[in-house]
Amino acid sequence: MNLEPPDSVDAVMQRLAEQQYMCDRRLATALFLSLKLQRPLFLEGEPGVGKTELAKALAATLGAKLLRVQCYEGLDIAQTAYEWNVARQMVEIRLAEAAHAIDHDRLVRSLYSREMLIERPLLQALTQSTSPVLLIDELDRADEPFDAFLLEVLAENQLTIPELGTIRASAPPITLITSNRTREIHDALKRRCLYHWVEFPSVERELQIVRLKAPGASERLGRQVVEFVQRMRTLDLFKSPGVAETIDWANALVALNAIRLDPASVHDTLGVLLKYQDDITRVQGGDVLKLLDELRERAILEPP
């Protein structure tokens, strides 16, 4: 059962916080306007800043069904919108042949009826009795022609099936689109959406997230973890650690019974934070000690 959407920006922040999603005011404003104006929300940002998690938290906040299209190269209509149930169509043809009296027009109508459709997430989003949350995740991984295919769904809340006609949503979906910006998304698609760039959180907000998601970490360890990761993001890395990696690292250190950061614990667990060997090699080459020294200078980390 769908719940009433939040009636203010503050309500958005509060209700997302109840789902353990800490949202800054700019993002909450973009989400509130998306709900109020019934416009898709296009979210860009580095991997790991919480774009996908926002859709999950929003669905939980609204008590809505979450429908997800995970994009990748080669994605097509059959995997995202619909396909015809070929096996069932073949059965219909064989039954008609067995009857020895084929009404071709009637057979064609039955072969391409709604009952023969297999609905994928995009079509499912248009056929729900109450508004679902539709997440089109990592659109930049899909091929460019897929952007054009989405225009009808985003602009008109409808989908045209050549053999059947146009299916319109009675309860328009709440649509969130995410991109890690590995390619530019077509302007025509962006114009149909509200836009927001999701940044890495501030120190205090990320610390709030760690408190929620890694409750076993002490206040001291949690702050050291967050400050270290925040400084690491200023390095010239191929892939900076996201918030998800911060949470994983805090939980990993707790599992190792660490009570504070030290060179050994950082070196031993870099694979939790960094996912590319070149980044790990660079950080192990001296950046770890440099970052720990910076934390000591700021009195965040105790002297050895």
Number of C-alpha atoms within 10 A of each C-alpha: 9 14 11 9 16 19 11 14 17 14 14 22 21 18 20 23 16 13 15 14 21 21 20 14 13 13 20 20 18 19 26 22 17 20 17 13 10 15 20 26 24 25 25 21 17 19 21 19 20 22 25 20 13 21 24 22 19 22 23 19 21 19 17 20 19 21 21 22 19 17 21 14 12 12 16 16 13 12 17 20 20 19 15 17 15 13 9 14 17 12 12 16 15 11 12 15 11 10 8 8 8 13 9 10 9 9 14 14 12 15 22 16 12 12 11 16 17 16 19 18 20 25 22 18 30 23 20 15 11 17 23 24 24 27 29 23 22 22 27 23 18 19 16 16 12 19 17 12 15 18 18 13 21 19 14 12 20 22 22 13 12 8 11 12 9 11 14 16 21 14 15 24 29 23 26 25 24 25 24 19 16 11 13 11 16 14 9 11 18 16 13 16 20 18 18 17 16 19 15 19 19 13 14 12 15 23 22 19 24 26 18 16 18 20 15 16 25 16 14 13 20 30 23 20 23 25 22 21 22 21 13 18 14 9 14 10 16 12 16 22 23 21 22 18 19 26 25 17 25 27 21 16 23 19 11 10 10 16 14 19 19 16 12 9 13 21 14 10 14 18 15 19 24 19 15 13 12 13 20 18 12 14 20 15 10 10 15 21 16 11 17 23 17 16 19 14 12 10 10 17 21 14 11 7
